Amino acid sequence: MELGRILFGPGESEVQPQYQPVIRKMAARVQEFGGGEIVIDANADTEALAFERITSVRNALSAMLDPPVAKNMVVSARARVDD
């Protein structure tokens, strides 16, 4: 199930404030299930930028979870590089 979408500006990897409601919605679902596997897809011009975006989303999400739930969350990353 898709929990939400977060868009980034060109070359950016910081989650912008307007996407905090999306992160909260994601956190609520993860909290409801007590953790689990989360797949984060990221598109970017480079693999490094894609992984920076994944890390940014993961950190924002983890910060909104209770510590035991965050510990039970496993993040699978899928980086896609645009040619």
Secondary structure, 3 states (H helix, E strand, C coil): CCCCCCCCCCCCCCCCHHHHHHHHHHHHHHHHHCCEEEEEEEEECCHHHHHHHHHHHHHHHHHCCCHHHHHCEEEEEEEEECC
